[in-house]
């Protein structure tokens, strides 16, 4: 089971929006998915309720992240998407510890970039793969990124922080489609918003495949070493 934890110390970074759109897209592609709302504010829960009959399997973190994940695995869930609160309280740390991959949304600008540090530190301490997603960015003019986006990307790369190669732009449809009970890909499949989320999801899938392959190789090596030692 693959666990995608969306975390950021900064409020308003776009955690819930990314989590909801990615989960809906993964489900639409035939994956068995579940969403977990780890934020007491309950924004992801609201988004999921608005989907009505198309709602994804859902859980909260009220009784712990580990319990929710154990139940998800027992139900045969393939992908779990966890939304978190803008803190580093215990539930967020549990969600990061349980993650296959941690996505850290950040708006271009020094306030969000500074807030990235604490989430990165937590992921590194737990040896969890992570990447920053530049979110709510100025829309590209042609193929050129806005100066603020390019500067943010350069700063993160200089700090040794992995960054999603694309961007999620500031588009009203990201929130309006969720309010209407759908994702951008479902409501507006030919839109630029849908294309940006699809590109991010492709990057997530490739990253998780590489992570799982690495873990499998490490486990095989460890098993061989133990066998030789015996």
TORTIVO-886284 format. One record per residue (C-alpha): residue in three letters; y, x, z; residue number from 1. Coordinates in Angstrom, 1 decimal. Layout:
BEGIN
<vonu><milum>ALA</milum><v>Y</v><u>X</u><w>Z</w><baba>NUM</baba></vonu>
...
// end
This chain:
BEGIN
<vonu><milum>UNK</milum><v>0.0</v><u>0.0</u><w>0.0</w><baba>1</baba></vonu>
<vonu><milum>UNK</milum><v>3.4</v><u>1.3</u><w>-1.0</w><baba>2</baba></vonu>
<vonu><milum>UNK</milum><v>6.4</v><u>0.8</u><w>1.4</w><baba>3</baba></vonu>
<vonu><milum>UNK</milum><v>9.9</v><u>1.0</u><w>0.1</w><baba>4</baba></vonu>
<vonu><milum>UNK</milum><v>12.4</v><u>1.2</u><w>3.0</w><baba>5</baba></vonu>
<vonu><milum>UNK</milum><v>16.1</v><u>0.6</u><w>2.1</w><baba>6</baba></vonu>
<vonu><milum>UNK</milum><v>18.3</v><u>2.2</u><w>4.7</w><baba>7</baba></vonu>
<vonu><milum>UNK</milum><v>21.8</v><u>3.3</u><w>5.3</w><baba>8</baba></vonu>
<vonu><milum>UNK</milum><v>24.0</v><u>3.8</u><w>8.4</w><baba>9</baba></vonu>
<vonu><milum>UNK</milum><v>26.9</v><u>2.3</u><w>6.5</w><baba>10</baba></vonu>
<vonu><milum>UNK</milum><v>27.4</v><u>-1.4</u><w>6.5</w><baba>11</baba></vonu>
<vonu><milum>UNK</milum><v>28.2</v><u>-3.0</u><w>3.1</w><baba>12</baba></vonu>
<vonu><milum>UNK</milum><v>26.3</v><u>-0.3</u><w>1.1</w><baba>13</baba></vonu>
<vonu><milum>UNK</milum><v>24.2</v><u>-2.9</u><w>-0.7</w><baba>14</baba></vonu>
<vonu><milum>UNK</milum><v>20.8</v><u>-2.6</u><w>1.1</w><baba>15</baba></vonu>
<vonu><milum>UNK</milum><v>19.9</v><u>-6.3</u><w>1.0</w><baba>16</baba></vonu>
<vonu><milum>UNK</milum><v>21.0</v><u>-6.7</u><w>-2.6</w><baba>17</baba></vonu>
<vonu><milum>UNK</milum><v>18.9</v><u>-3.8</u><w>-3.9</w><baba>18</baba></vonu>
<vonu><milum>UNK</milum><v>16.0</v><u>-4.8</u><w>-1.7</w><baba>19</baba></vonu>
<vonu><milum>UNK</milum><v>16.0</v><u>-8.3</u><w>-3.0</w><baba>20</baba></vonu>
<vonu><milum>UNK</milum><v>16.4</v><u>-7.4</u><w>-6.7</w><baba>21</baba></vonu>
<vonu><milum>UNK</milum><v>13.7</v><u>-4.7</u><w>-6.6</w><baba>22</baba></vonu>
<vonu><milum>UNK</milum><v>11.2</v><u>-6.9</u><w>-4.8</w><baba>23</baba></vonu>
<vonu><milum>UNK</milum><v>11.7</v><u>-9.8</u><w>-7.3</w><baba>24</baba></vonu>
<vonu><milum>UNK</milum><v>11.3</v><u>-7.5</u><w>-10.3</w><baba>25</baba></vonu>
<vonu><milum>UNK</milum><v>8.1</v><u>-5.9</u><w>-8.9</w><baba>26</baba></vonu>
<vonu><milum>UNK</milum><v>6.7</v><u>-9.4</u><w>-8.3</w><baba>27</baba></vonu>
<vonu><milum>UNK</milum><v>7.7</v><u>-10.5</u><w>-11.8</w><baba>28</baba></vonu>
<vonu><milum>UNK</milum><v>5.8</v><u>-7.6</u><w>-13.2</w><baba>29</baba></vonu>
<vonu><milum>UNK</milum><v>2.6</v><u>-8.8</u><w>-11.5</w><baba>30</baba></vonu>
<vonu><milum>UNK</milum><v>2.5</v><u>-6.7</u><w>-8.4</w><baba>31</baba></vonu>
<vonu><milum>UNK</milum><v>1.6</v><u>-8.5</u><w>-5.1</w><baba>32</baba></vonu>
<vonu><milum>UNK</milum><v>4.8</v><u>-7.9</u><w>-3.0</w><baba>33</baba></vonu>
<vonu><milum>UNK</milum><v>6.2</v><u>-8.7</u><w>0.4</w><baba>34</baba></vonu>
<vonu><milum>UNK</milum><v>9.7</v><u>-8.4</u><w>1.8</w><baba>35</baba></vonu>
<vonu><milum>UNK</milum><v>10.4</v><u>-7.6</u><w>5.5</w><baba>36</baba></vonu>
<vonu><milum>UNK</milum><v>13.8</v><u>-8.3</u><w>7.0</w><baba>37</baba></vonu>
<vonu><milum>UNK</milum><v>14.5</v><u>-5.6</u><w>9.6</w><baba>38</baba></vonu>
<vonu><milum>UNK</milum><v>18.1</v><u>-6.7</u><w>10.1</w><baba>39</baba></vonu>
<vonu><milum>UNK</milum><v>18.9</v><u>-9.3</u><w>12.8</w><baba>40</baba></vonu>
<vonu><milum>UNK</milum><v>21.6</v><u>-10.6</u><w>10.5</w><baba>41</baba></vonu>
<vonu><milum>UNK</milum><v>18.9</v><u>-12.1</u><w>8.3</w><baba>42</baba></vonu>
<vonu><milum>UNK</milum><v>20.5</v><u>-11.7</u><w>4.9</w><baba>43</baba></vonu>
<vonu><milum>UNK</milum><v>17.2</v><u>-10.9</u><w>3.2</w><baba>44</baba></vonu>
<vonu><milum>UNK</milum><v>15.6</v><u>-13.9</u><w>4.8</w><baba>45</baba></vonu>
<vonu><milum>UNK</milum><v>18.4</v><u>-16.1</u><w>3.4</w><baba>46</baba></vonu>
<vonu><milum>UNK</milum><v>18.0</v><u>-14.6</u><w>-0.1</w><baba>47</baba></vonu>
<vonu><milum>UNK</milum><v>14.3</v><u>-15.3</u><w>0.1</w><baba>48</baba></vonu>
<vonu><milum>UNK</milum><v>14.8</v><u>-18.9</u><w>1.3</w><baba>49</baba></vonu>
<vonu><milum>UNK</milum><v>17.1</v><u>-19.6</u><w>-1.6</w><baba>50</baba></vonu>
<vonu><milum>UNK</milum><v>14.3</v><u>-18.7</u><w>-4.0</w><baba>51</baba></vonu>
<vonu><milum>UNK</milum><v>12.5</v><u>-21.9</u><w>-2.8</w><baba>52</baba></vonu>
<vonu><milum>UNK</milum><v>9.1</v><u>-22.2</u><w>-4.6</w><baba>53</baba></vonu>
<vonu><milum>UNK</milum><v>9.5</v><u>-18.7</u><w>-6.0</w><baba>54</baba></vonu>
<vonu><milum>UNK</milum><v>10.0</v><u>-17.1</u><w>-2.5</w><baba>55</baba></vonu>
<vonu><milum>UNK</milum><v>8.1</v><u>-13.9</u><w>-1.9</w><baba>56</baba></vonu>
<vonu><milum>UNK</milum><v>5.7</v><u>-13.4</u><w>1.1</w><baba>57</baba></vonu>
<vonu><milum>UNK</milum><v>8.1</v><u>-12.7</u><w>4.0</w><baba>58</baba></vonu>
<vonu><milum>UNK</milum><v>8.1</v><u>-11.3</u><w>7.5</w><baba>59</baba></vonu>
<vonu><milum>UNK</milum><v>10.6</v><u>-10.2</u><w>10.1</w><baba>60</baba></vonu>
<vonu><milum>UNK</milum><v>10.5</v><u>-7.1</u><w>12.3</w><baba>61</baba></vonu>
<vonu><milum>UNK</milum><v>10.8</v><u>-9.2</u><w>15.5</w><baba>62</baba></vonu>
<vonu><milum>UNK</milum><v>7.3</v><u>-8.1</u><w>16.6</w><baba>63</baba></vonu>
<vonu><milum>UNK</milum><v>7.5</v><u>-4.6</u><w>15.2</w><baba>64</baba></vonu>
<vonu><milum>UNK</milum><v>7.4</v><u>-3.0</u><w>11.7</w><baba>65</baba></vonu>
<vonu><milum>UNK</milum><v>3.8</v><u>-1.7</u><w>12.2</w><baba>66</baba></vonu>
<vonu><milum>UNK</milum><v>2.4</v><u>-5.2</u><w>13.0</w><baba>67</baba></vonu>
<vonu><milum>UNK</milum><v>4.1</v><u>-6.7</u><w>9.9</w><baba>68</baba></vonu>
<vonu><milum>UNK</milum><v>2.7</v><u>-3.9</u><w>7.7</w><baba>69</baba></vonu>
<vonu><milum>UNK</milum><v>-0.8</v><u>-4.2</u><w>9.2</w><baba>70</baba></vonu>
<vonu><milum>UNK</milum><v>-0.8</v><u>-7.9</u><w>8.3</w><baba>71</baba></vonu>
<vonu><milum>UNK</milum><v>0.6</v><u>-7.2</u><w>4.8</w><baba>72</baba></vonu>
<vonu><milum>UNK</milum><v>-2.2</v><u>-4.7</u><w>4.1</w><baba>73</baba></vonu>
<vonu><milum>UNK</milum><v>-4.8</v><u>-7.1</u><w>5.4</w><baba>74</baba></vonu>
<vonu><milum>UNK</milum><v>-3.4</v><u>-9.7</u><w>2.9</w><baba>75</baba></vonu>
<vonu><milum>UNK</milum><v>-3.8</v><u>-7.3</u><w>0.0</w><baba>76</baba></vonu>
<vonu><milum>UNK</milum><v>-0.1</v><u>-6.6</u><w>-0.5</w><baba>77</baba></vonu>
<vonu><milum>UNK</milum><v>0.6</v><u>-3.8</u><w>-2.9</w><baba>78</baba></vonu>
<vonu><milum>UNK</milum><v>4.3</v><u>-3.2</u><w>-2.4</w><baba>79</baba></vonu>
<vonu><milum>UNK</milum><v>6.4</v><u>-3.9</u><w>0.7</w><baba>80</baba></vonu>
<vonu><milum>UNK</milum><v>10.2</v><u>-3.8</u><w>0.6</w><baba>81</baba></vonu>
<vonu><milum>UNK</milum><v>12.0</v><u>-3.4</u><w>4.0</w><baba>82</baba></vonu>
<vonu><milum>UNK</milum><v>15.6</v><u>-4.2</u><w>4.4</w><baba>83</baba></vonu>
<vonu><milum>UNK</milum><v>17.3</v><u>-2.6</u><w>7.5</w><baba>84</baba></vonu>
<vonu><milum>UNK</milum><v>20.4</v><u>-2.9</u><w>9.6</w><baba>85</baba></vonu>
<vonu><milum>UNK</milum><v>23.3</v><u>-0.5</u><w>9.3</w><baba>86</baba></vonu>
<vonu><milum>UNK</milum><v>22.2</v><u>1.4</u><w>12.5</w><baba>87</baba></vonu>
<vonu><milum>UNK</milum><v>19.7</v><u>4.0</u><w>13.5</w><baba>88</baba></vonu>
<vonu><milum>UNK</milum><v>18.1</v><u>1.8</u><w>16.1</w><baba>89</baba></vonu>
<vonu><milum>UNK</milum><v>14.4</v><u>1.9</u><w>16.8</w><baba>90</baba></vonu>
<vonu><milum>UNK</milum><v>13.4</v><u>-0.7</u><w>14.1</w><baba>91</baba></vonu>
<vonu><milum>UNK</milum><v>15.2</v><u>1.3</u><w>11.4</w><baba>92</baba></vonu>
<vonu><milum>UNK</milum><v>13.5</v><u>4.5</u><w>12.5</w><baba>93</baba></vonu>
<vonu><milum>UNK</milum><v>10.1</v><u>2.7</u><w>12.5</w><baba>94</baba></vonu>
<vonu><milum>UNK</milum><v>10.8</v><u>1.5</u><w>9.0</w><baba>95</baba></vonu>
<vonu><milum>UNK</milum><v>11.6</v><u>5.0</u><w>7.8</w><baba>96</baba></vonu>
<vonu><milum>UNK</milum><v>8.6</v><u>6.4</u><w>9.5</w><baba>97</baba></vonu>
<vonu><milum>UNK</milum><v>6.4</v><u>3.9</u><w>7.7</w><baba>98</baba></vonu>
<vonu><milum>UNK</milum><v>7.9</v><u>4.4</u><w>4.3</w><baba>99</baba></vonu>
<vonu><milum>UNK</milum><v>6.3</v><u>5.8</u><w>1.2</w><baba>100</baba></vonu>
<vonu><milum>UNK</milum><v>9.8</v><u>6.3</u><w>-0.1</w><baba>101</baba></vonu>
<vonu><milum>UNK</milum><v>13.3</v><u>5.7</u><w>1.5</w><baba>102</baba></vonu>
<vonu><milum>UNK</milum><v>16.1</v><u>4.5</u><w>-0.7</w><baba>103</baba></vonu>
<vonu><milum>UNK</milum><v>19.6</v><u>5.1</u><w>0.6</w><baba>104</baba></vonu>
<vonu><milum>UNK</milum><v>22.3</v><u>3.1</u><w>-1.2</w><baba>105</baba></vonu>
<vonu><milum>UNK</milum><v>25.7</v><u>4.6</u><w>-1.1</w><baba>106</baba></vonu>
<vonu><milum>UNK</milum><v>29.0</v><u>3.5</u><w>-2.7</w><baba>107</baba></vonu>
<vonu><milum>UNK</milum><v>30.9</v><u>6.4</u><w>-4.3</w><baba>108</baba></vonu>
<vonu><milum>UNK</milum><v>33.4</v><u>7.7</u><w>-1.8</w><baba>109</baba></vonu>
<vonu><milum>UNK</milum><v>33.6</v><u>9.9</u><w>1.3</w><baba>110</baba></vonu>
<vonu><milum>UNK</milum><v>32.9</v><u>7.1</u><w>3.9</w><baba>111</baba></vonu>
<vonu><milum>UNK</milum><v>29.6</v><u>6.2</u><w>2.4</w><baba>112</baba></vonu>
<vonu><milum>UNK</milum><v>28.7</v><u>9.8</u><w>1.5</w><baba>113</baba></vonu>
<vonu><milum>UNK</milum><v>29.3</v><u>10.9</u><w>5.1</w><baba>114</baba></vonu>
<vonu><milum>UNK</milum><v>27.1</v><u>8.0</u><w>6.4</w><baba>115</baba></vonu>
<vonu><milum>UNK</milum><v>24.3</v><u>9.2</u><w>4.2</w><baba>116</baba></vonu>
<vonu><milum>UNK</milum><v>23.9</v><u>12.3</u><w>6.4</w><baba>117</baba></vonu>
<vonu><milum>UNK</milum><v>22.3</v><u>10.5</u><w>9.4</w><baba>118</baba></vonu>
<vonu><milum>UNK</milum><v>19.8</v><u>8.6</u><w>7.3</w><baba>119</baba></vonu>
<vonu><milum>UNK</milum><v>18.8</v><u>11.8</u><w>5.4</w><baba>120</baba></vonu>
<vonu><milum>UNK</milum><v>18.4</v><u>13.6</u><w>8.7</w><baba>121</baba></vonu>
<vonu><milum>UNK</milum><v>16.1</v><u>10.9</u><w>10.0</w><baba>122</baba></vonu>
<vonu><milum>UNK</milum><v>14.0</v><u>10.9</u><w>6.8</w><baba>123</baba></vonu>
<vonu><milum>UNK</milum><v>13.7</v><u>14.7</u><w>6.8</w><baba>124</baba></vonu>
<vonu><milum>UNK</milum><v>12.7</v><u>14.8</u><w>10.5</w><baba>125</baba></vonu>
<vonu><milum>UNK</milum><v>9.8</v><u>12.4</u><w>9.6</w><baba>126</baba></vonu>
<vonu><milum>UNK</milum><v>8.9</v><u>14.3</u><w>6.4</w><baba>127</baba></vonu>
<vonu><milum>UNK</milum><v>9.6</v><u>11.2</u><w>4.3</w><baba>128</baba></vonu>
<vonu><milum>UNK</milum><v>10.6</v><u>11.4</u><w>0.6</w><baba>129</baba></vonu>
<vonu><milum>UNK</milum><v>14.0</v><u>9.8</u><w>0.0</w><baba>130</baba></vonu>
<vonu><milum>UNK</milum><v>16.7</v><u>9.4</u><w>-2.6</w><baba>131</baba></vonu>
<vonu><milum>UNK</milum><v>20.3</v><u>8.2</u><w>-2.7</w><baba>132</baba></vonu>
<vonu><milum>UNK</milum><v>21.1</v><u>5.3</u><w>-5.1</w><baba>133</baba></vonu>
<vonu><milum>UNK</milum><v>24.8</v><u>5.3</u><w>-6.1</w><baba>134</baba></vonu>
<vonu><milum>UNK</milum><v>25.6</v><u>1.6</u><w>-5.7</w><baba>135</baba></vonu>
<vonu><milum>UNK</milum><v>28.6</v><u>-0.7</u><w>-6.5</w><baba>136</baba></vonu>
<vonu><milum>UNK</milum><v>29.9</v><u>1.9</u><w>-8.9</w><baba>137</baba></vonu>
<vonu><milum>UNK</milum><v>32.7</v><u>1.4</u><w>-11.4</w><baba>138</baba></vonu>
<vonu><milum>UNK</milum><v>31.2</v><u>0.2</u><w>-14.7</w><baba>139</baba></vonu>
<vonu><milum>UNK</milum><v>30.6</v><u>3.0</u><w>-17.2</w><baba>140</baba></vonu>
<vonu><milum>UNK</milum><v>32.8</v><u>3.3</u><w>-20.2</w><baba>141</baba></vonu>
<vonu><milum>UNK</milum><v>30.4</v><u>4.2</u><w>-22.8</w><baba>142</baba></vonu>
<vonu><milum>UNK</milum><v>28.0</v><u>6.8</u><w>-21.4</w><baba>143</baba></vonu>
<vonu><milum>UNK</milum><v>30.5</v><u>8.5</u><w>-19.1</w><baba>144</baba></vonu>
<vonu><milum>UNK</milum><v>30.4</v><u>8.0</u><w>-15.4</w><baba>145</baba></vonu>
<vonu><milum>UNK</milum><v>33.6</v><u>7.2</u><w>-13.5</w><baba>146</baba></vonu>
<vonu><milum>UNK</milum><v>35.1</v><u>10.3</u><w>-11.9</w><baba>147</baba></vonu>
<vonu><milum>UNK</milum><v>34.3</v><u>9.0</u><w>-8.4</w><baba>148</baba></vonu>
<vonu><milum>UNK</milum><v>30.7</v><u>8.6</u><w>-9.3</w><baba>149</baba></vonu>
<vonu><milum>UNK</milum><v>30.4</v><u>12.0</u><w>-10.9</w><baba>150</baba></vonu>
<vonu><milum>UNK</milum><v>32.1</v><u>13.6</u><w>-7.9</w><baba>151</baba></vonu>
<vonu><milum>UNK</milum><v>29.8</v><u>11.8</u><w>-5.5</w><baba>152</baba></vonu>
<vonu><milum>UNK</milum><v>26.7</v><u>12.8</u><w>-7.5</w><baba>153</baba></vonu>
<vonu><milum>UNK</milum><v>27.9</v><u>16.4</u><w>-7.6</w><baba>154</baba></vonu>
<vonu><milum>UNK</milum><v>28.5</v><u>16.4</u><w>-3.8</w><baba>155</baba></vonu>
<vonu><milum>UNK</milum><v>25.1</v><u>15.1</u><w>-3.0</w><baba>156</baba></vonu>
<vonu><milum>UNK</milum><v>23.3</v><u>17.5</u><w>-5.4</w><baba>157</baba></vonu>
<vonu><milum>UNK</milum><v>25.3</v><u>20.4</u><w>-3.8</w><baba>158</baba></vonu>
<vonu><milum>UNK</milum><v>24.0</v><u>19.2</u><w>-0.4</w><baba>159</baba></vonu>
<vonu><milum>UNK</milum><v>20.4</v><u>19.2</u><w>-1.7</w><baba>160</baba></vonu>
<vonu><milum>UNK</milum><v>20.1</v><u>15.4</u><w>-1.5</w><baba>161</baba></vonu>
<vonu><milum>UNK</milum><v>18.0</v><u>13.8</u><w>-4.3</w><baba>162</baba></vonu>
<vonu><milum>UNK</milum><v>20.0</v><u>11.2</u><w>-6.3</w><baba>163</baba></vonu>
<vonu><milum>UNK</milum><v>18.8</v><u>8.4</u><w>-8.7</w><baba>164</baba></vonu>
<vonu><milum>UNK</milum><v>19.8</v><u>9.6</u><w>-12.2</w><baba>165</baba></vonu>
<vonu><milum>UNK</milum><v>21.3</v><u>6.2</u><w>-13.0</w><baba>166</baba></vonu>
<vonu><milum>UNK</milum><v>23.7</v><u>4.0</u><w>-11.2</w><baba>167</baba></vonu>
<vonu><milum>UNK</milum><v>24.0</v><u>0.4</u><w>-10.0</w><baba>168</baba></vonu>
<vonu><milum>UNK</milum><v>27.3</v><u>-0.9</u><w>-11.1</w><baba>169</baba></vonu>
<vonu><milum>UNK</milum><v>29.7</v><u>-3.3</u><w>-9.3</w><baba>170</baba></vonu>
<vonu><milum>UNK</milum><v>28.7</v><u>-6.5</u><w>-11.1</w><baba>171</baba></vonu>
<vonu><milum>UNK</milum><v>29.3</v><u>-10.0</u><w>-9.8</w><baba>172</baba></vonu>
<vonu><milum>UNK</milum><v>25.9</v><u>-11.1</u><w>-11.2</w><baba>173</baba></vonu>
<vonu><milum>UNK</milum><v>24.0</v><u>-9.1</u><w>-8.6</w><baba>174</baba></vonu>
<vonu><milum>UNK</milum><v>25.2</v><u>-11.4</u><w>-5.8</w><baba>175</baba></vonu>
<vonu><milum>UNK</milum><v>25.7</v><u>-14.6</u><w>-7.8</w><baba>176</baba></vonu>
<vonu><milum>UNK</milum><v>22.1</v><u>-14.6</u><w>-9.1</w><baba>177</baba></vonu>
<vonu><milum>UNK</milum><v>20.8</v><u>-14.1</u><w>-5.6</w><baba>178</baba></vonu>
<vonu><milum>UNK</milum><v>23.0</v><u>-17.0</u><w>-4.3</w><baba>179</baba></vonu>
<vonu><milum>UNK</milum><v>21.4</v><u>-19.2</u><w>-7.1</w><baba>180</baba></vonu>
<vonu><milum>UNK</milum><v>17.9</v><u>-18.2</u><w>-5.9</w><baba>181</baba></vonu>
<vonu><milum>UNK</milum><v>16.9</v><u>-15.7</u><w>-8.5</w><baba>182</baba></vonu>
<vonu><milum>UNK</milum><v>17.3</v><u>-12.0</u><w>-9.3</w><baba>183</baba></vonu>
<vonu><milum>UNK</milum><v>19.3</v><u>-10.6</u><w>-12.2</w><baba>184</baba></vonu>
<vonu><milum>UNK</milum><v>16.1</v><u>-9.9</u><w>-14.1</w><baba>185</baba></vonu>
<vonu><milum>UNK</milum><v>15.0</v><u>-13.5</u><w>-13.8</w><baba>186</baba></vonu>
<vonu><milum>UNK</milum><v>18.3</v><u>-15.3</u><w>-14.3</w><baba>187</baba></vonu>
<vonu><milum>UNK</milum><v>19.9</v><u>-12.9</u><w>-16.9</w><baba>188</baba></vonu>
<vonu><milum>UNK</milum><v>17.1</v><u>-10.8</u><w>-18.4</w><baba>189</baba></vonu>
<vonu><milum>UNK</milum><v>19.2</v><u>-9.4</u><w>-21.2</w><baba>190</baba></vonu>
<vonu><milum>UNK</milum><v>22.1</v><u>-8.5</u><w>-18.9</w><baba>191</baba></vonu>
<vonu><milum>UNK</milum><v>23.3</v><u>-5.0</u><w>-18.0</w><baba>192</baba></vonu>
<vonu><milum>UNK</milum><v>22.7</v><u>-5.8</u><w>-14.4</w><baba>193</baba></vonu>
<vonu><milum>UNK</milum><v>19.0</v><u>-6.5</u><w>-15.2</w><baba>194</baba></vonu>
<vonu><milum>UNK</milum><v>18.8</v><u>-3.2</u><w>-17.1</w><baba>195</baba></vonu>
<vonu><milum>UNK</milum><v>20.2</v><u>-1.2</u><w>-14.2</w><baba>196</baba></vonu>
<vonu><milum>UNK</milum><v>17.7</v><u>-2.6</u><w>-11.7</w><baba>197</baba></vonu>
<vonu><milum>UNK</milum><v>14.9</v><u>-2.1</u><w>-14.2</w><baba>198</baba></vonu>
<vonu><milum>UNK</milum><v>15.8</v><u>1.5</u><w>-14.6</w><baba>199</baba></vonu>
<vonu><milum>UNK</milum><v>15.9</v><u>2.0</u><w>-10.8</w><baba>200</baba></vonu>
<vonu><milum>UNK</milum><v>12.5</v><u>0.2</u><w>-10.4</w><baba>201</baba></vonu>
<vonu><milum>UNK</milum><v>11.0</v><u>2.5</u><w>-13.1</w><baba>202</baba></vonu>
<vonu><milum>UNK</milum><v>12.3</v><u>5.5</u><w>-11.2</w><baba>203</baba></vonu>
<vonu><milum>UNK</milum><v>10.8</v><u>4.2</u><w>-7.9</w><baba>204</baba></vonu>
<vonu><milum>UNK</milum><v>7.4</v><u>3.6</u><w>-9.5</w><baba>205</baba></vonu>
<vonu><milum>UNK</milum><v>7.3</v><u>7.1</u><w>-10.9</w><baba>206</baba></vonu>
<vonu><milum>UNK</milum><v>8.4</v><u>8.6</u><w>-7.7</w><baba>207</baba></vonu>
<vonu><milum>UNK</milum><v>5.8</v><u>6.7</u><w>-5.6</w><baba>208</baba></vonu>
<vonu><milum>UNK</milum><v>3.1</v><u>7.7</u><w>-8.1</w><baba>209</baba></vonu>
<vonu><milum>UNK</milum><v>4.0</v><u>11.3</u><w>-7.7</w><baba>210</baba></vonu>
<vonu><milum>UNK</milum><v>4.1</v><u>11.0</u><w>-3.9</w><baba>211</baba></vonu>
<vonu><milum>UNK</milum><v>0.7</v><u>9.3</u><w>-3.8</w><baba>212</baba></vonu>
<vonu><milum>UNK</milum><v>-0.7</v><u>11.9</u><w>-6.1</w><baba>213</baba></vonu>
<vonu><milum>UNK</milum><v>0.6</v><u>14.7</u><w>-3.9</w><baba>214</baba></vonu>
<vonu><milum>UNK</milum><v>-0.9</v><u>13.1</u><w>-0.8</w><baba>215</baba></vonu>
<vonu><milum>UNK</milum><v>-4.3</v><u>12.7</u><w>-2.5</w><baba>216</baba></vonu>
<vonu><milum>UNK</milum><v>-4.3</v><u>16.3</u><w>-3.6</w><baba>217</baba></vonu>
<vonu><milum>UNK</milum><v>-3.4</v><u>17.5</u><w>-0.1</w><baba>218</baba></vonu>
<vonu><milum>UNK</milum><v>-6.1</v><u>15.3</u><w>1.5</w><baba>219</baba></vonu>
<vonu><milum>UNK</milum><v>-8.7</v><u>16.7</u><w>-1.0</w><baba>220</baba></vonu>
<vonu><milum>UNK</milum><v>-7.7</v><u>20.2</u><w>-0.2</w><baba>221</baba></vonu>
<vonu><milum>UNK</milum><v>-7.9</v><u>19.6</u><w>3.5</w><baba>222</baba></vonu>
<vonu><milum>UNK</milum><v>-11.3</v><u>18.0</u><w>3.2</w><baba>223</baba></vonu>
<vonu><milum>UNK</milum><v>-12.5</v><u>21.0</u><w>1.1</w><baba>224</baba></vonu>
<vonu><milum>UNK</milum><v>-11.2</v><u>23.4</u><w>3.7</w><baba>225</baba></vonu>
<vonu><milum>UNK</milum><v>-12.9</v><u>21.5</u><w>6.5</w><baba>226</baba></vonu>
<vonu><milum>UNK</milum><v>-16.1</v><u>21.5</u><w>4.6</w><baba>227</baba></vonu>
<vonu><milum>UNK</milum><v>-16.0</v><u>25.2</u><w>4.0</w><baba>228</baba></vonu>
<vonu><milum>UNK</milum><v>-15.2</v><u>25.8</u><w>7.7</w><baba>229</baba></vonu>
<vonu><milum>UNK</milum><v>-18.2</v><u>23.8</u><w>8.8</w><baba>230</baba></vonu>
// end
